[in-house]
Amino acid sequence: MGKPMTRPCVPFGKARTAPTPLLQHLAGAYAAEIARIWPAPHEGFLVLPAARRHVAALLVDAAGRPVSAEEAGRILDTVTFARDKAVSADLLPAASISLMTLLGKLGERLWPPGDYAVLMGLARRHGLAKFLRHLETPDRMRLRLAASLPDELVHPRILGAISSKMHTEDFAEAMAAYVASEGEAALPGLLRALRQAKSPVAMMDRIGAALLPDAFAETVRRPKLPPPYEAVVTRKQLKATALAFQNCLRTYEGDLASGRTCVFVRRGLPEIVLSFDFEDRGWHLEEASLKGNKPVPADLLPVVVSELRANGIWVGTPLGVLAQRLHDHACPECNTPTHAPYPNWRGVLAGTATRA
């Protein structure tokens, strides 16, 4: 039978493996590996249907970089000759959606590797097969949002109301706060309310209303945190803590006297001073720092956040602020919301900013 014409006509290696500008445009982060499998001028890759190009990217991810000569040959054969069912069974076993149909909607250009991981994760969630089948043009931002939500809330109308990356972050955080407060059993009711909303603004306002209680709190009690946390409860303690940590805690006197702010010290090495503010759902972390306002070390921060979660402390954007920002994202008459005034606070708390 001879060798297939789509095989490289030169030995696998460095020769002719530099990607052309066209391949760099189409393949992005995968250009170098694709050029090793289909050497310049890359005809074998360029004539592939869109779905098969994306299969090549997924197979490169599975093989790892750099792709060996043996893996390159296997990828070329699979992409060029394997049946759709065989490709799907290899990359997405036991899925309830056609992988090739889904990949055919992704466009001519390859996606970044992280976005493929999100897409494949969604495809493995059997409850989302109908949602993915009905997508006309998958949007990477909304797919990332879908990946952060329970299946019940992954709905085209809900995702279609999201307008930006910041809106995505706020929406995901709001859903985490709602589930932490009300439990997953309350999600179907919220879903019905969101589907019935007549506009994106009304939808965001319904989420904001769900975050906050109908009745306002009448009294405020300081949270009870076990050792090594110690509450600062007197003016004398506040002064001593401010001196020990070399910060501006003494200016907190009025806030502490109102009862809507409290200060704790976490004993240990290193010692941490924390302040909490009260809102109608309860206490939330306002600030945490070491002596001289130095940040909490990255390896210690998840431990602290886990301890606070376990004791009912919300870590993240204050819920009243979050509710207002959701409205602002969708309302053309309001200003575009900004992040809370903590430099890179989302990055610092990545993976820890929601309740368990």
Secondary structure as GFF3:
##gff-version 3
##sequence-region A 1 356
A	DSSP	alpha_helix	21	27	.	.	.	ID=ss1
A	DSSP	three_ten_helix	28	30	.	.	.	ID=ss2
A	DSSP	alpha_helix	31	37	.	.	.	ID=ss3
A	DSSP	alpha_helix	43	46	.	.	.	ID=ss4
A	DSSP	alpha_helix	50	63	.	.	.	ID=ss5
A	DSSP	alpha_helix	69	81	.	.	.	ID=ss6
A	DSSP	alpha_helix	84	91	.	.	.	ID=ss7
A	DSSP	alpha_helix	99	103	.	.	.	ID=ss8
A	DSSP	alpha_helix	113	123	.	.	.	ID=ss9
A	DSSP	three_ten_helix	126	128	.	.	.	ID=ss10
A	DSSP	alpha_helix	129	133	.	.	.	ID=ss11
A	DSSP	alpha_helix	140	147	.	.	.	ID=ss12
A	DSSP	three_ten_helix	151	153	.	.	.	ID=ss13
A	DSSP	alpha_helix	156	160	.	.	.	ID=ss14
A	DSSP	alpha_helix	165	182	.	.	.	ID=ss15
A	DSSP	three_ten_helix	184	186	.	.	.	ID=ss16
A	DSSP	alpha_helix	187	196	.	.	.	ID=ss17
A	DSSP	alpha_helix	200	211	.	.	.	ID=ss18
A	DSSP	beta_strand	229	232	.	.	.	ID=ss19
A	DSSP	alpha_helix	235	245	.	.	.	ID=ss20
A	DSSP	three_ten_helix	249	252	.	.	.	ID=ss21
A	DSSP	alpha_helix	253	258	.	.	.	ID=ss22
A	DSSP	beta_strand	261	266	.	.	.	ID=ss23
A	DSSP	beta_strand	272	279	.	.	.	ID=ss24
A	DSSP	beta_strand	282	289	.	.	.	ID=ss25
A	DSSP	three_ten_helix	291	293	.	.	.	ID=ss26
A	DSSP	alpha_helix	301	310	.	.	.	ID=ss27
A	DSSP	alpha_helix	319	330	.	.	.	ID=ss28
A	DSSP	alpha_helix	345	348	.	.	.	ID=ss29
###
